Amino acid sequence: MNLKLPKTYTLILALCMVAGPFIWLVLSEDGKRRSDLFLLHLFGHQPFNLAVANLRPEIEEAALLSQFSRIEFACDDQPRAIGSRRCAAEIGSFNGVPARSAELFWDDGQLKAVRIDYRGRWHQVLIEELNTRHGPPRRDSIGSGVVLAWRFDAGMLLVPETLVADEPPALMWVSGQG
């Protein structure tokens, strides 16, 4: 009984085992996203995995920031339309989608808003992820654009339906809009 595999078969099998993952990483959207996430993490950009549906205005700053102790938030007090205290940090991802930065806004000890600047290349992936987690959004017209809105008990999550060339892609959670 001959149990030896033919050389061409082993060569093809070895090529598939080596080239298959590389082709997936380079050619598929999921592979590209996972490659981006890995490289961002490798270069020290931490993930910011935030349960947006659980955000409440009464969440204390120290409690929220302690949940993300690996992210270095810089906080400052300065009057703004959205809140008097802002904590900002560079991040690598937001809930599995490559992102750039996170900003948290408080006013009178109440969480007022969260802004996430994400990478525009992953806009559709972000919308699909939000649809999967929170169901279909409501479409609201604001000016000349359309915003997708997910409503929660204590706030609302807003994402532009299409990106505007001059503005950085961002999503916002705003309290009290539910």
C-alpha positions as CSV (number, residue, x, y, z in Angstrom):
1,M,0.0,0.0,0.0
2,N,1.5,3.3,-1.1
3,L,0.6,6.2,1.2
4,K,2.9,8.7,-0.3
5,L,1.3,11.8,-2.0
6,P,2.3,12.8,-5.5
7,K,4.8,15.7,-5.6
8,T,2.5,18.0,-7.6
9,Y,-0.3,17.4,-5.1
10,T,1.9,18.4,-2.1
11,L,3.2,21.4,-4.0
12,I,-0.3,22.7,-4.8
13,L,-1.4,22.0,-1.2
14,A,1.6,23.9,0.2
15,L,1.0,26.8,-2.2
16,C,-2.6,27.0,-1.2
17,M,-1.7,27.0,2.5
18,V,0.8,29.8,2.1
19,A,-1.0,31.9,-0.5
20,G,-4.6,31.4,0.7
21,P,-4.4,33.6,3.8
22,F,-2.3,36.2,2.0
23,I,-4.8,36.4,-0.8
24,W,-7.7,36.7,1.8
25,L,-5.8,39.5,3.6
26,V,-5.1,41.5,0.4
27,L,-8.1,41.0,-1.7
28,S,-11.1,40.7,0.7
29,E,-12.7,43.7,2.5
30,D,-12.8,41.7,5.7
31,G,-9.1,40.8,5.4
32,K,-8.1,44.4,4.7
33,R,-10.1,45.6,7.7
34,R,-8.5,43.0,9.9
35,S,-5.0,43.9,8.6
36,D,-5.7,47.6,9.3
37,L,-6.8,46.7,12.9
38,F,-3.7,44.6,13.4
39,L,-1.4,47.3,12.2
40,L,-3.1,50.0,14.2
41,H,-2.8,47.8,17.4
42,L,0.8,47.0,16.5
43,F,1.6,50.7,16.4
44,G,0.0,51.3,19.8
45,H,-3.5,52.6,18.9
46,Q,-5.9,51.0,21.3
47,P,-9.4,49.8,20.5
48,F,-12.4,51.7,21.9
49,N,-15.1,49.2,22.2
50,L,-18.1,51.2,23.6
51,A,-21.6,49.8,24.1
52,V,-23.3,52.9,22.7
53,A,-26.8,51.6,23.6
54,N,-25.8,51.5,27.3
55,L,-24.6,55.1,27.5
56,R,-26.4,57.3,30.0
57,P,-26.0,61.0,30.9
58,E,-25.4,60.0,34.6
59,I,-22.3,58.0,33.8
60,E,-19.4,59.6,35.7
61,E,-16.3,60.6,33.9
62,A,-13.9,58.6,36.2
63,A,-16.0,55.5,35.8
64,L,-16.2,55.7,32.0
65,L,-12.5,56.5,31.5
66,S,-11.4,53.8,33.9
67,Q,-13.2,51.3,31.6
68,F,-10.7,52.3,28.9
69,S,-7.5,52.6,31.1
70,R,-5.2,51.7,28.1
71,I,-6.4,54.7,26.2
72,E,-4.7,58.0,27.2
73,F,-7.5,60.6,27.4
74,A,-6.5,64.2,27.7
75,C,-9.2,66.3,29.4
76,D,-9.7,70.0,29.4
77,D,-12.3,72.5,30.7
78,Q,-13.4,75.0,28.2
79,P,-16.9,76.2,27.4
80,R,-18.3,74.7,24.2
81,A,-21.8,74.4,22.8
82,I,-21.9,70.7,23.5
83,G,-20.3,70.7,27.0
84,S,-17.9,72.4,29.3
85,R,-15.5,69.5,29.7
86,R,-14.0,67.4,26.9
87,C,-11.8,64.3,27.1
88,A,-10.1,63.3,23.8
89,A,-7.8,60.5,22.7
90,E,-6.4,58.9,19.6
91,I,-7.8,55.4,19.1
92,G,-7.2,52.5,16.7
93,S,-10.7,51.2,16.3
94,F,-14.3,51.7,17.4
95,N,-16.2,48.5,17.9
96,G,-14.0,46.7,15.3
97,V,-14.0,49.5,12.7
98,P,-10.7,51.4,12.2
99,A,-11.0,54.8,13.7
100,R,-8.8,57.9,14.5
101,S,-10.1,59.6,17.7
102,A,-12.7,59.7,20.4
103,E,-14.0,62.7,22.2
104,L,-16.3,62.6,25.2
105,F,-18.2,65.7,26.4
106,W,-19.6,66.4,29.8
107,D,-21.5,69.3,31.2
108,D,-22.4,69.7,35.0
109,G,-21.2,66.1,35.6
110,Q,-23.5,64.7,32.9
111,L,-22.3,62.9,29.7
112,K,-23.6,65.0,26.9
113,A,-22.0,63.6,23.7
114,V,-19.5,61.2,22.3
115,R,-17.8,61.8,19.0
116,I,-15.8,59.2,17.1
117,D,-13.8,60.2,14.0
118,Y,-13.4,57.0,12.0
119,R,-11.6,56.2,8.7
120,G,-13.8,57.0,5.7
121,R,-12.8,53.9,3.8
122,W,-14.8,51.9,6.4
123,H,-18.0,54.0,6.3
124,Q,-20.2,51.3,4.8
125,V,-18.7,48.6,7.2
126,L,-19.6,50.9,10.1
127,I,-23.1,51.4,8.9
128,E,-23.6,47.6,8.4
129,E,-22.1,46.9,11.9
130,L,-24.5,49.4,13.5
131,N,-27.5,47.9,11.5
132,T,-26.5,44.5,12.8
133,R,-26.3,45.6,16.4
134,H,-29.1,48.1,16.6
135,G,-31.5,47.4,13.8
136,P,-32.4,49.7,10.9
137,P,-32.0,53.4,11.5
138,R,-34.3,56.3,11.0
139,R,-33.3,58.7,8.1
140,D,-33.4,62.4,9.1
141,S,-32.7,65.2,6.7
142,I,-30.3,67.9,8.0
143,G,-29.6,70.7,5.6
144,S,-28.7,69.2,2.2
145,G,-27.6,65.8,3.7
146,V,-29.2,62.8,5.3
147,V,-28.3,61.4,8.7
148,L,-28.9,57.9,9.9
149,A,-30.2,58.0,13.5
150,W,-30.5,55.1,15.9
151,R,-32.6,56.0,19.0
152,F,-31.9,54.6,22.4
153,D,-33.4,55.1,25.9
154,A,-31.0,57.9,26.9
155,G,-29.7,59.3,23.6
156,M,-29.3,59.0,19.9
157,L,-26.5,57.8,17.6
158,L,-26.0,59.9,14.4
159,V,-24.0,58.9,11.3
160,P,-24.1,60.6,7.9
161,E,-25.6,58.5,5.2
162,T,-23.0,59.6,2.7
163,L,-19.6,61.2,3.5
164,V,-18.9,64.9,2.7
165,A,-15.6,65.5,1.0
166,D,-14.6,68.5,3.2
167,E,-15.5,67.0,6.6
168,P,-13.8,64.2,8.5
169,P,-16.1,61.1,8.9
170,A,-17.6,61.1,12.3
171,L,-20.4,59.5,14.3
172,M,-22.0,61.1,17.4
173,W,-23.9,59.9,20.3
174,V,-26.0,62.7,21.8
175,S,-27.8,62.4,25.2
176,G,-31.4,63.1,25.8
177,Q,-32.5,62.8,22.2
178,G,-34.2,59.3,22.5
